Amino acid sequence: MKAYGEKITPPRSGKPGRPRSPYYKPPDDLQYATVHKTRENGRVTKIDYRIVFGQPEKVEAALKQSRVSNKINTAFVERQNGTDRNRNARKVRKTYCFSKDWDVHHAVTYFTMYSYNYCWPVRTLRVQGSNGRWREQTPAMVAGLTDHVWTLAQWRKRPSVQRE
């Protein structure tokens, strides 16, 4: 929930007992929905959608504006999780490469995901140029964050905090 709001620390009540714990309040314009799949004999028989935050008409408007999907689905999150597990042995199920230290775990996660987005051309993102040749692209190129596929050495030498 930390990614979806600001931390609210309730004021002390002055009464005896444990004070209320801090909580996160989502932004008013957050649109968030879940997908629930009902399975029978290993096959999906029914798909239900539930809006967790936001209004149904605002969720519909957001879906109409989307260039990649016109319905609520988990395909993008699941693809990201699959890529993350494939590139980061610390997240593979039932492995000896598990993380004992959260700081190292987070560092490896950031390294694998950022290097994937800048240094790894994705076949399904390539575009055909006017000369008929295919031009490889990374997710960062498609998002307009860079204009070329970075080498890992280029990416590693780039400062993590940009100075202007």
C-alpha positions in Angstrom: 0.0 0.0 0.0 3.0 2.3 0.4 3.1 2.9 -3.3 -0.5 4.1 -3.4 -0.8 6.9 -0.9 0.5 9.1 1.8 1.3 8.0 5.3 -1.2 9.3 7.9 -0.1 9.3 11.5 -3.2 9.8 13.8 -2.7 12.3 16.6 -2.5 10.9 20.1 -5.8 10.7 21.8 -4.5 11.3 25.4 -6.4 8.2 26.5 -4.6 5.3 28.1 -3.6 2.4 25.8 -1.7 1.9 22.6 -2.0 4.8 20.2 -3.5 4.2 16.7 -1.1 2.9 14.2 -0.1 5.0 11.1 -1.9 4.0 7.9 -1.7 4.9 4.2 -4.5 6.9 2.5 -4.8 6.3 -1.2 -5.0 9.3 -3.5 -8.6 10.4 -4.4 -8.0 9.8 -8.2 -6.7 6.2 -7.7 -8.5 3.7 -9.9 -7.8 0.1 -8.8 -9.7 -3.2 -9.5 -9.1 -6.9 -9.0 -9.8 -10.0 -11.0 -11.2 -13.1 -9.4 -11.1 -16.4 -11.5 -13.3 -19.3 -10.5 -11.8 -22.6 -11.6 -13.3 -26.1 -11.9 -11.2 -29.1 -12.7 -8.2 -26.7 -13.4 -10.2 -24.7 -16.0 -11.4 -21.1 -15.6 -15.2 -21.1 -15.7 -16.0 -17.6 -14.5 -14.1 -14.3 -14.3 -15.4 -11.6 -11.8 -14.1 -8.0 -11.6 -14.3 -5.9 -8.4 -13.4 -2.2 -8.1 -11.4 -1.6 -4.9 -10.8 2.1 -5.3 -12.5 4.6 -7.6 -15.9 4.9 -9.3 -17.1 2.5 -12.0 -17.4 5.3 -14.6 -13.9 6.5 -13.9 -12.5 3.0 -14.3 -14.4 2.7 -17.6 -13.0 6.0 -18.7 -9.4 4.9 -17.8 -9.9 1.7 -19.8 -11.1 3.6 -22.8 -8.0 5.8 -22.7 -5.7 2.8 -22.5 -3.8 2.0 -25.7 -3.0 -1.6 -24.5 -6.2 -3.1 -23.0 -9.9 -2.4 -22.9 -10.8 -4.6 -19.9 -9.5 -5.2 -16.4 -6.9 -8.0 -16.5 -3.8 -9.2 -14.8 -1.7 -10.1 -17.9 0.7 -7.2 -17.5 1.4 -7.8 -13.8 1.8 -11.6 -14.3 4.2 -11.0 -17.3 6.2 -8.6 -15.0 6.3 -11.2 -12.2 7.3 -14.0 -14.6 10.1 -11.8 -16.0 11.2 -10.9 -12.5 11.4 -14.6 -11.4 13.2 -15.6 -14.6 15.9 -12.9 -14.2 16.2 -13.0 -10.4 17.1 -16.4 -8.9 16.3 -15.1 -5.4 12.6 -15.1 -6.4 12.4 -18.5 -7.9 10.2 -20.9 -5.9 12.0 -23.7 -4.0 15.6 -22.6 -4.6 18.8 -22.4 -2.6 19.3 -18.8 -3.8 16.8 -17.2 -1.4 17.5 -13.8 0.2 18.4 -13.6 3.8 19.0 -9.8 3.8 16.2 -7.5 2.6 18.6 -4.8 1.5 20.4 -7.2 -0.9 17.0 -8.6 -2.1 15.8 -5.1 -3.0 19.1 -4.2 -4.6 19.0 -7.3 -6.8 15.4 -6.6 -7.7 16.2 -3.0 -8.8 19.2 -4.2 -10.7 17.3 -6.9 -12.6 14.2 -4.8 -13.4 16.0 -1.6 -14.4 18.6 -3.5 -16.5 15.7 -5.4 -18.2 13.9 -2.2 -19.1 17.0 -0.5 -20.5 19.3 -3.3 -21.7 17.1 -6.1 -22.9 15.3 -5.8 -26.3 11.9 -7.4 -26.2 10.9 -9.3 -29.4 7.3 -8.2 -29.2 8.2 -4.6 -29.0 10.3 -4.4 -32.2 9.1 -2.2 -35.0 9.7 -2.5 -38.8 11.5 0.5 -40.3 10.9 2.1 -43.6 13.8 0.0 -45.1 12.0 -3.2 -44.1 14.4 -4.1 -41.3 13.3 -4.8 -37.8 14.4 -2.3 -35.1 14.8 -3.8 -31.6 13.3 -1.9 -28.7 13.5 -2.1 -24.9 10.5 -1.2 -22.6 12.3 2.1 -21.8 12.5 2.9 -25.5 8.8 2.3 -26.0 8.1 4.5 -22.9 10.2 7.3 -24.5 12.8 7.2 -21.7 15.8 6.5 -24.0 16.5 6.2 -27.8 18.8 3.2 -27.8 19.4 -0.2 -26.3 21.9 0.2 -23.5 24.8 -2.1 -22.9 25.0 -3.3 -19.3 28.3 -1.4 -18.9 26.7 1.8 -20.1 23.8 1.3 -17.7 26.0 0.4 -14.7 28.2 3.6 -15.2 25.1 5.9 -15.3 24.7 7.7 -11.9 21.6 6.5 -10.1 20.7 10.1 -9.1 20.7 12.5 -12.0 22.1 16.0 -11.5 20.7 18.8 -13.5 
